[in-house]
């Protein structure tokens, strides 16, 4: 079974702060995703990637950068955090396009 | 673009009663999409509950069932008798083989009362 881990699990920062969320998957999946989950909105796709060095823009990319450094690692960067980015962030991976996604446990981010 | 709609944000059901959570989808893909139900228990990430990749087929897991209906573009989740341990948030999702990104519904929070 695919394993997806995220770090940190919880993060508090201030407005204007710099935050990096990390995600690692150990099943050599091609696709990796970053979502944010907010009450009433479900999961909204921020960025995704289909391989090292590749980046695709999702539905809510503003204020976020992402980088896929290896097959295993996918990072989400908030360079000037704002309170509107307070959310629960999930990383996921899948073998192929349209396939089952395997999720990490989530990172809860609070921007003061 | 593609979309998934779950009409109920919260559902409360008494233990041993039946459940239905509605899900409808739309897609611009020529091919039929893959359809999924994921579940998120408190404090955990989402995990796959069931999936169906062929129109007309039914998927089942842990007593839950969902049938892929391409005529009504629906994929409703049903269970005949819920248990307290089924309390969680349920997400309907769609995945396609074309360039469209995966789509999730807004989620339905199920609370099962003892």
Interface residues (C-beta under 8 A of the other chain):
Chain A: X4 X33 X35 X40 X41 X42 X43 X45 X48 X56 X58 X59 X90 X92 X94 X97 X98 X99 X100 X101 X102 X103 X104 X105 X106
Chain B: X6 X9 X33 X34 X36 X38 X43 X44 X45 X46 X47 X48 X51 X91 X93 X95 X96 X97 X98 X101 X102 X104 X105 X106 X107
